[in-house]
Amino acid sequence: MFLCLFVALVVAGGGAAFWISGAPGITLSPLPVLFWILANMLGEVLWLPAPKGRGYLSMATAANFTSILILPAPLAILATGLAGVLVDVLFRRRRWYKVLFNAGMCSVSVFASCRVLSSFGWVNGSLEHLLSPLQLGAILLSAGTYFLLNTWLVTGVIALHQRESAWRIWRQSFAFRYELLGSLMLFLLGLYFAVLLLTWGYLSAFVATITTYFVRDAYSRFLSSLEHSAGARAAP
């Protein structure tokens, strides 16, 4: 019962976030919307398990944060949420309630992160503003808000389902060293993508895609080396 209520509240919160952010008043051009949805979909399908199977790292974090830094809140919520829905339905074949929960969770996290930026007078789409040292605090707080909300909402549904301690699940799945460092790198990658987009426009998508591939490949090699080292230590 509590699990169903929690999921319903998260889904309702996602819808409310989209509405409150100004969705009724936005005007959308098809090409930019398509670009951002595809960019976030690419991030959604690129994920890797964390060392020892504790959680996972998803390139969606980088793509979502890029959307947060550049786009108005309603469009950022729409692009990230819809990208997650499409990937869940087309590739992961998840059940409808999991699709809705993930969309709601993403929308709430993106909305809150955008609100943190707006409270500091954030200017969407300004390269000068993005690179200003005066905005470092706003960017860090925005990233921290996204990370905490996203991970705690996931933790909440797992804890209710398994009837275990939420704090223990969060620490084991999201608050250990490799996960925290990996998440930090993904947020920095999102900032890098934002700078690329504001500098080169849509052409930067090719550079961003190549960068994503090499980052993911490097992380895969890192995981393989960890597993090899662990196996060597365990061998008699």
N, C-alpha and C positions, 0 to 999 in steps of 0.2 A: 504493500500500500504506500509506504513512505517513498519507495523507489519510483513508483508511478507518479506520485505527487511532485517529487523532485524534478523528474524529466519534464513534466507538464509545466512547471514553473520556469524552467530554463528555456523551453520552447516559447512560452508566452513572453518571457523577458527578451528573447531575441526579436520577436515581432514588435514589442513595444519600443525596443532600441531603434529599430529601423524607422518606425513612425515618428518617434520623438526627435530623431536626428534631422528631420526635415524631408522625409521621403515624399510626402504629398506635393511638395513644391519643386522637386527637381525636374529638369529637362535633360533628356539623355540623347546623345548621338550614337548611332549603332556601332561605328568603328571603334571608338575608344572603349565602349562597354565590352565589345567582343575581345579586344586586346587584353583588357584587364582580367576578364574571366578566364581566357586561355592561359595567361601568365600564372594566375593562381592555381589553375588546374594542373599545370606542369609541376608546380611546387607540391601539390597534394599527392601526386603519384610518385614523387621521389622521396622516399623515407628509408631510414636504416635503423636497425635495432641498436640500442645502447649496449655497452659491454656487459657481459654476463646476463643478457636478456632483461635488464632492468630498464623498462621503458623503451622509448624510441626517439629519434630525432627526425623531424620532417622539414623539408625545404619549404613547406607551406608557411612556416614561421617567417622566413625571409621574405617571401612574396607578399604575405599579409602585412608585414611591417612596412614594406615599400608602399603598398596601397594606403596605409594609414598616414604615411609621411607626405604623400603627394595629393591624394584625392580628397574631395569633400566627404564628410562622414557618411552621408546617405549612399554615395556611389561606392565608397570603400566597403561598407557593410554588404551592399548588393553583390559586388564582384566577388568578395571572399566567401560569402555565404552560399551564393549560387554555384561557385566553383566546387565547393565541398559537396554540395548536393549532387551535382552532375557526376563527380568522381565516385561518390558512394553508390550511386544508382548504376552507372555504366560499367565501372571497373571492379568495385569491391562487392557489389551485389548485397549490400547490407539491408537489413529489415527496415521498414518504414519508420519505426520509432527511433532507431539508431540514427537514421538520416536526419530526422527532425531535431533530435537532441544535438547532433554535431553542428547543424546549421544554427540552432539557437545559441549554443556555446560560443561559436565563432562570432556571431553577431554581437553578443553581449561583450565579449572581450575586445573586439574592434571598436565598438561604441565607446566603452570606457577609456580605451587608449586614446581615441580621438578627442574625447572630452578633456583629458589631461592636457593634451597639446593646446586645445582651444583656450583653456584657462590661462595659458601663458601667452596668449595673443598670436598663436601660430598662423603663418601665412602659407596656405597650400600652393604648391607649384612654383615656389620662389627658391632658386638655387642659392642666391645670396643669403637668404634667411636660413636655409637648411645647413649651410656651412658656417654660420656664425657661431663663434665660441659661446656667445651669450645664450644660445639655445641648447647647449649640451645638457643642462639640468632637465629641461623639458623632455628631451629625447630619451634620457635615461629613465625618468619617471614613467614615461609612456610605455617604454619597453618592459619595465618592471611590472606595470599594471597589467599589460597583456599576458605576460608570463604567469603571474600569480593567479589571475582569474581563470585563464585557460587550464592550467594544471590543477587548480583546486576544484573546478567544476568536474573535470574528469575524475579526480580523486573521490569526489562526493558520490558519484554514481557507482564507482567501483566499491567503495566502502559500504554503501547501502546494499549492493547486490551480494557482496561476500560477507556482510555483517562483521566487518573488522574495523580496527582503528583507522580513521582517516589520516591522522598524523603519521602513523607508521607507514601507511601506503604511500603518502606523499613523499616522505623522506626516502623510501626505498626506490620509488619510481622516478622522482623528479628532482630531488634535492641532494643528490650525490655529486661528487666532483666532476665526473665526465659529462653528465647531463647538463650541469650548470655552465661548464665551459663551452659545451657544444651549443647550447642555447645562446650564449653570449656571441659566439661566432656567427650564428644565424642572424641575429639582430644587426651585427656589423655588416653582414652580407646584404641585408635588406637596405641598410643605409647606403652602401656602395651602389646597389641597383638604383636607388632613388637618384643619386648623383648622376649616374649614367643616363637615366631617362631624361632628366632635366637638362643635360648637356647635349645629348645626341638625338633625343626623341626616340621614335620607334625603331630606328636603326640599331639602337643599343641593345635591342632584344637578342640579337645574334651574339654579341659579346657576353651578355648575361647568361645565355644558354650554355655557351662554351665554359664560362666560369663555373656554373652550376655543375656541369659534368665533371670537371676536374676536381672540384671540392668534394663531390660525392665519391669519386674514385679514390681520392686521397684518404677519405675517412674509411672507406671499405678496406683499404690496405692497412690502415692503422688498426682496425678491428681484427684483421687477420693476423697481424703481428702480435697483438695481445693474446689471441687464442693460441698461437704457436708457442709463445713464451710460457703461458699457463700450462700447456701440455708438456712442454719440456721440463718444467719444474715438478710436475706430477709424476713423470716417468721414473721408475726405480733405477 
